[in-house]
Amino acid sequence: MFYFHIPFCKQSCHYCDFHFSTSLKYKEELLDAMLKEIELRASYLEDNKVESLYFGGGTPSILEAKEIDQLIGQVAKYFEISSGAEITLEANPDDLDKKKVQDLRNTEINRFSIGIQSFYEEDLIWMNRAHNSEEARSSIMRVQDAGFENITCDLIYGFPLLTNTKWKGNMQQLIDLDVPHISSYSMTVEKKTALAHMINKGNTPTLNEEQSAEQMLMLIDTLTSSGYEHYEISNFAKPDRYARHNSNYWKGKSYLGIGPSAHSFNGNSRSWNIANNALYIKGILAKELPLETEQLSKNHRFNEYVMTSLRTKWGIDKKYVEREFGSDFLNSLLKNIEEYVYNKDVNISDQGIITLTPTGKLLADQIASELFIVE
């Protein structure tokens, strides 16, 4: 798997703490550095075959079609891209005008992840999104009309302006548009964001956990009753329309991240590039990878397996835990999970698969942390 972090945005969303720049001044130099990083890290993945590529950010739809082609072409130079590889572009609705969509039709992009967040104008203004409500809807239809069928859209819930009526409206719009995959996240307040500052100054209400929980349950009920499968805490798909790239993250597959702040994982270690565009470019030009690496202990690998697997419909496999980590780890897991099984937040199947119940999904992070092995 390949992940490209494209660290550019037209403007800063109030809730976002990802690494990006609103200046495109050094875009050409940064893309050149990313091409070089692919060459420098050509031996990182043990398996040379690439099943998925994902352009994230930032706002990758800022890139021109020829720039996307360049990056994909460089991957093909050093790796074998499978003929049916899933190649996803995150896109903001305002970037997807008719010409842009037509240009992208001539690239290898075959899947869009469109950051809708809300179809209501007042919500988009409050979030400081670059698109408006009309563009939110028209961008999806434009991509569909161009022949792209593999589409996911993002929605956000749990923020002060979002009434339950509006939340139902947002979900229904995507259902009516027959979008095959929906990702939805509860808004969180990250330090040093504009949203955190607004709350601290009293300019906007604090987020309400009860509202978030209620709207998550509405999300699950509405989408599952409309033919979507809730296969990961934040992700819903029509039959056989899972996000292959993200599913492989949750299944612990290896991946290579290219670009500033991008993370990589090869099964034994995790590395992350410096979150600074200028220092990233400088390091790559000097042929010195600007990254930090952490060797993963057995405890770390177990904790990561628990954290990612518990979020999915595939769950934690008791047999896998015992085989890969040993009986001590399995015994610890079963002991720590007893309370949640008793409270019906967790289910253990006859086949030894541990999954969250609907109420357990509201406590996913808490339950996972209780199962961790602390060094």
C-alpha positions, 0 to 999 in steps of 0.5 A, a space after each residue: 500500500 502507498 499513501 501520499 500526503 499532499 500538504 496543501 489546502 486553500 484554507 484552514 478548517 477550524 477543527 483540523 490539526 493535520 499538517 498542511 500549508 495554505 501557500 502553494 509557493 513550494 509545491 513544485 519543489 515538494 512534489 519533486 522531493 516526493 518523487 525522490 523519496 519514492 526512489 530512496 525508499 524503494 526497498 522499504 516494502 518486503 512485497 513489491 506489489 502495490 494493491 492500493 494507492 491513496 492521495 490524502 492530505 491536506 487537499 490532494 485535489 489541489 494537484 493537477 492531473 499531470 502531477 498525479 500521473 507523475 507520482 503514480 508513474 514513479 511508483 510504477 517505476 519501482 513497484 508493481 502496481 496491480 492491474 486492479 489496484 484501488 487508487 483513491 483521491 481525497 477531494 474537496 467539492 469546490 475542486 471538482 469542477 467539470 474540467 477537473 473531473 474530466 482531467 482526472 478521468 484521464 488519470 489512473 484515479 478510480 476512487 474518490 473520497 469527497 469531503 462533504 462534511 455537511 450539506 448545510 451552508 451555515 455548518 460549512 461556514 462555521 467549519 470554515 470549509 472552502 465549498 458551499 452547500 450547492 457544491 457539496 451536492 453537485 460535486 458528487 453528481 458530477 463525478 458520478 456523471 463522469 463514470 466514477 462509481 467508486 465513491 466515498 463521502 465524509 460527514 461530521 456529526 456532534 457539533 453545536 449547529 447540527 440538530 438531529 433533523 439536519 443530521 438526518 438530512 445530511 445522511 439522507 442526501 447521500 442515501 438518495 445519491 446512492 453513494 456506495 461508501 460513507 465515512 462519518 466522524 464525531 467532531 473532536 477538539 484538537 489543541 491549537 486549532 481554531 475550534 479550540 480557540 473559539 471554545 476557550 474564548 466562549 465564541 462557540 459552545 463546547 462539544 456535547 458528548 451526549 449529542 455525539 453518542 445520540 447522533 452516532 446511534 442515529 448514523 448506525 440505525 439510518 445507514 444499516 437500515 438503508 442497506 449499508 454495512 457497518 464494517 468499521 466504527 466510522 465506515 459504512 459500505 454497500 455490499 462488496 464496496 469496502 475501502 480496500 486501502 483503509 481495510 488493509 490498515 485495520 488488518 495490519 498490512 504494511 504500507 509506505 507513506 510519502 511526503 511530509 508527516 506521512 507514516 509508514 509501517 512494515 510489520 516490525 517498525 513504524 516511521 514518520 516523516 518530519 511535519 515541515 515542508 521546508 525541512 522535508 525538502 532539504 532532507 530529501 535533497 541531501 538524500 537523508 530521509 527526514 524521518 523518525 523510526 520506532 521499533 515495535 515491541 511485542 507489546 506494541 504490536 499486540 496493542 496495535 492489533 487490538 486497537 485496529 481489529 476491535 474497530 472492525 466487523 472482523 474483530 479480534 481473533 483469539 486463535 490469532 492472538 495465541 498463535 502470534 503473541 502467546 497464551 499470556 497475552 490471550 489470558 490478559 485479553 480475556 481477563 480485561 474484557 470480562 467486564 465488557 462481555 458481562 455488560 454486553 458491550 462486547 461479544 465473543 462468538 463460538 469461533 472465538 471472534 471478539 467484536 463490539 456490540 452497538 453500545 460497545 461501539 460508543 466505548 471503542 477507544 475506552 475498551 481498547 485502552 483497557 485491553 492494552 499491555 502496558 510496558 
